[in-house]
Amino acid sequence: MKNVIKNFYAPANLLLDPNYGGEYAWAYNIIKGISNYFKIIAITGKLRGDINNAVVIETGITKRDFVNISLFFFKYI
């Protein structure tokens, strides 16, 4: 049997940044820590940094970034 862990982080327009501080670093550190044990698929606005064992889908960090959001739906759904 395969071990699976699912986590949902919202909103998807969030910036994941280990150096920015606050909520941005907090979410980054959680995803990076979990990726040490499980393969992660993370949907986020923008990633600054590197997370091993993770597929990161970036949708854009502005409300007007409809192109990336549209590409996300057509590519991954």
C-alpha positions in Angstrom: 0.0 0.0 0.0 1.3 3.4 -0.9 1.5 6.2 1.7 -0.2 9.4 0.7 -0.4 12.7 2.5 -2.5 15.5 1.2 -2.3 19.1 2.3 -4.1 22.1 1.0 -2.7 25.6 1.2 -4.8 28.5 0.1 -4.8 31.0 -1.5 -3.0 29.9 -4.6 -1.7 33.4 -5.2 0.6 33.1 -2.2 4.3 33.8 -2.5 6.5 31.1 -1.1 9.8 32.6 0.0 12.2 31.4 2.6 13.9 34.8 3.0 10.8 37.1 3.0 9.6 36.2 6.5 6.2 35.9 8.1 3.5 33.9 6.4 5.6 33.5 3.2 8.5 31.7 5.0 6.1 29.8 7.2 4.3 28.1 4.3 7.6 27.5 2.5 9.1 25.8 5.5 6.1 23.6 6.0 6.1 22.4 2.4 9.9 21.9 2.4 9.7 19.9 5.6 7.0 17.6 4.4 8.8 17.1 1.1 11.6 15.4 3.1 9.3 12.5 3.6 6.7 12.7 0.9 6.4 13.8 -2.8 4.7 17.1 -2.9 2.5 18.8 -5.5 2.3 22.5 -4.5 0.1 25.0 -6.2 1.2 28.5 -5.4 1.4 32.0 -6.8 5.2 32.2 -7.0 8.1 30.2 -5.5 11.4 31.8 -4.6 13.8 29.2 -3.6 14.2 25.4 -4.2 12.1 22.6 -2.8 13.4 19.1 -3.5 11.0 16.2 -4.1 8.2 18.7 -5.1 6.4 19.7 -8.2 5.5 23.4 -7.9 2.8 24.8 -10.1 2.9 28.6 -10.2 -0.3 30.5 -11.0 1.0 34.1 -10.6 0.8 36.5 -7.7 -1.4 39.2 -9.1 -5.2 39.0 -9.5 -4.7 39.9 -13.2 -2.5 36.9 -14.0 -5.3 35.1 -15.9 -3.0 33.6 -18.5 -1.1 31.5 -15.9 -4.4 30.5 -14.2 -5.9 29.5 -17.5 -2.8 27.5 -18.4 -3.0 25.7 -15.1 -6.6 24.5 -15.7 -5.8 23.3 -19.3 -2.5 21.7 -18.3 -3.3 20.0 -15.0 -7.0 19.4 -14.9 
